[in-house]
Structure formats: structure tokens, C-alpha cells
């Protein structure tokens, strides 16, 4: 296989088949736009397994994704997409960047309705917030694509929130990325796992996601959190 690109936590390989690539998850864990980074053994397999599970959940609900096949232990075969340089964030509870930037809600306060935000995918400039007009003027997405991203993100929120609540997990917020397939259709791409969502235990409010690492938790603590979240979501223990 030929390497096409490599990011902080994933490598993309050519499969020699038109329109398909292999997405390999690394054991790297990063935070603060890549300024903080470590290696967490087993993380690649956990995130590959969770992305597989959650993409399949979205597909069953009629939400198009790039997922084709899980390739154990750390890879997925996916459709090759022309990715939009935009991160779409859906928030249900106020935390993180929202409470740091705006004074309207306190930490942990439920929002009156899900909030969809767009950010430019650019670590160097700390992923600046984008308005819909920004995206139109900058040529990042068409009005129709913006509407589609919002609609699919809100639908994904309903699907994921309902499923995770049944596992004792509150979906605080999550990030999706979209890309165009060969027919120009928007699909959810990239990943969907503990690196791209915040989950709180329904009973205790304890974080079961990458926030534990962001806040300075030890790698042992982070590993335990990832394994526990995997167990709850997938319904089985993670096996090395």
C-alpha cells in the first residue's frame, strides 16, 4: 500500500482501487492543537472499533458515511472523499470552548436546543469559528451543502444521544467532518470516537473521553477511561 497522507492520529493509504482508501488509526493522543502529545497503547484499535460501530449506527439511521469495512485491529476501508476543511460541532450541554468564549451559559448547563457550529479546520489558527456567510464567501461549501451538514448533524445527534443514553452516557457534544464522494454527495467522513466527542456518565457526571487527557490525567487513567467507554458503547470488553 502507498501512503497518501498522515495526520496526528491517522494514516491514509491507497488501496489501488478507485474511490477507496484505508484509514489506519495510530496510538497517538494529542490535545491543545497538537501541542500536547503522547503514545497510548491500544488507542488506535479502540478508536477504529468505535468509529466502525458508530458509523454503522449512523448508516442504519440513513445518514451517509464513508465507512465500508472494518479491517482489524486498527483500520477501516472507506470511500475516498474530497474533505471540506470544516469541523461541524453539535453541542447539547455547555462546556469547553463555549463557556470560555461566551457568558450566556455556565459549565454543565443544558442548552435549550442543540447548537450546531462550524469551525475552520486549521490548528495553526486554533480552528476559528465560521459563520454560514464565511463558508459561502470563502468557497468552503455551497448553501445547499451547509443546509445538508446541519440537517445530518442534528439527525446524528438524535441517533447518537438516544443510543448512548441507553448505555448510561450523556452526549455532551461531538464533532463531525464531511466530504464529497465521486458523485458530489456529502458524507460523514474522518472518524467518530472518543477523540471527537464528550461523554459524561449519566449518574456521576464523570468524563469518559479525551477531556481526561486534556485536563492532565495520567496515561493509565486515560487508558482506563477509553476502555470503559468502549465497553459501554460496543457492549463488550476491549481485547488487546
PyMOL commands that set and color helices and strands:
alter all, ss='L'
color gray80, all
select helices_A, chain A and resi 43-60+97-101+123-125+132-137+143-165+211-214+219-234
alter helices_A, ss='H'
color red, helices_A
select strands_A, chain A and resi 2-6+10-14+20-25+28-31+36-39+67-71+75-79+82-93+110-120+129-130+169-180+186-189+197-201
alter strands_A, ss='S'
color yellow, strands_A
deselect
rebuild
show_as cartoon
